[in-house]
């Protein structure tokens, strides 16, 4: 058998797992493609509609775009976390092959989420132009950077939670509980600078709010980035990733043969 | 050659450590077929998994420059919601096979395993015999130095068993096999040397017949 480098092996494993995840995700029940794409579309439509009906449409800010971006970013984070949490357990049968490592399954799942997000984002951009929404971006480079950074951040958090969760199952339950109100405190359908000071100080501690602010503020000319603390975001990116990877290295064998 | 250096393996249970292997050292020479015997729960499967590098010694090392197949056991190694074909593709991909090689492997496995329509059905619809046929057929599509076979040859009907055995005999002209089995006839036919697993120790025999003798003594005792 031909010898391959560790990198080649891992690349082929992640690729194989990616194709597997895609086929499983997109073929779940009838109209698999439809649901993967249209469920988030529907969710966002409903929120935009509610916001419009409740608060009207008169504002320098295009709220339909604002909310859409917020939800796309939030869903990316949320889905990466959800899919990570079940990744180690979900690919258990495949650890029978020694080249399949638990983290490969996690990476493959994150890649699938990125793919789905890209498809959804493309559809929204096309719709935005078609419906003549505010498609004038203040700083597209920073918006893209915001998304990329968000992916790394989500990966770190997801990995950290998954590693702990494999040995303490109740930890995942606690995390799910904490995550459930997250949608309302992450600056998805409001901007931090319009919030009262007291609330701002409280929401400041939610790192995800900073990421979504970063993306929002760099998209819209009328918003400024005074709320965002890049240092705080960096700490929340590096620490979980570092601890997660360190723990994973220690516990990888245990995860395989648990 | 496969070398075990002071290998200890235990599992933690609520009643403390349960030892599967306690400080075992020996080496298995190259190019021989190895039969592994022992009572149920003696740790034969754990030994196989350690050779296949999906279980790891608690202490000590296993050293070898050979390539090992995955452990072919009853069930396991398949993703239940994927079809037989998708699983074959998956395994080919993780071993870095090219598109043409994958297509050839699919044709071969489909033909050999005789799964017919089941080949296009999810694994969860398979019987354990069908899974074994698939995993064994799949392993024949690769070139390993060692095949790790855990009882798989003893499933399926008599005709398929015979066919598997013949295929294996042909395959082991170019590779070696580590075989766990309770069927002494199969062990005698295929294996040259034997390992008996008993009381957390492994006993190596140059002749499979001696290993079988010891195994029979243990079983009587």
Interface residues (C-beta under 8 A of the other chain):
Chain A: X1 X2 X4 X8 X9 X12 X13 X15 X16 X19 X20 X23 X24 X93 X94 X95 X96 X97 X98 X99 X100 X253 X256 X257
Chain B: X49 X52 X53 X54 X55 X56 X67 X68 X70 X71 X76 X77 X78 X79 X80 X81 X82 X86 X90 X91 X93 X94 X95 X96 X142 X143 X144 X145
